[in-house]
Amino acid sequence: MALWDAIVRVLIGAILIFLGIEKGGVFVIAFWVGVILILTAITGFCPLYKIAGISTKGDEEEATA
């Protein structure tokens, strides 16, 4: 997972967690999606990317990984 991908995941995850805490109701689902986004950013592994065969790493990053 590329650095920009992890940063975007953390930002969107934080927004979703905030909405889940502040709004409640249906936004509880947004809270859990936000938690998952932050966990995948921290670990650097996304199971959906693996299944789909997607990589956000550039050629140089893949060579060093």
SULDA-V56335 format. One record per backbone hydrogen bond with DSSP energy under -1.0 kcal/mol. NH is the residue of the N-H (numbers start at 1). CO is the residue of the C=O. E is the energy in kcal/mol with one decimal. If there is no record, write none. Layout:
BEGIN
nh = (NH/NH)
co = (CO/CO)
e = (E/E)
END
This chain:
BEGIN
nh = (6/7/8/9/10/11/12/13/14/15/16/17/18/19/20/21/22/23/27/28/29/31/32/33/34/35/36/37/38/39/40/41/42/43/44/50/51/52/53/54/62/63/64/65)
co = (2/3/4/5/6/7/8/9/10/11/12/13/14/15/16/17/18/19/24/25/26/27/28/29/30/31/32/33/34/35/36/37/38/39/40/46/47/48/49/49/58/59/60/61)
e = (-2.0/-2.3/-2.2/-2.2/-2.3/-2.4/-2.6/-2.6/-2.5/-1.9/-2.5/-2.4/-2.4/-2.5/-2.4/-2.2/-2.8/-2.7/-2.0/-1.6/-1.6/-2.0/-1.8/-2.2/-2.5/-2.1/-2.2/-2.4/-2.2/-2.4/-2.5/-1.8/-2.3/-2.5/-1.7/-1.8/-2.3/-2.3/-1.2/-2.2/-2.0/-1.5/-1.3/-1.3)
END
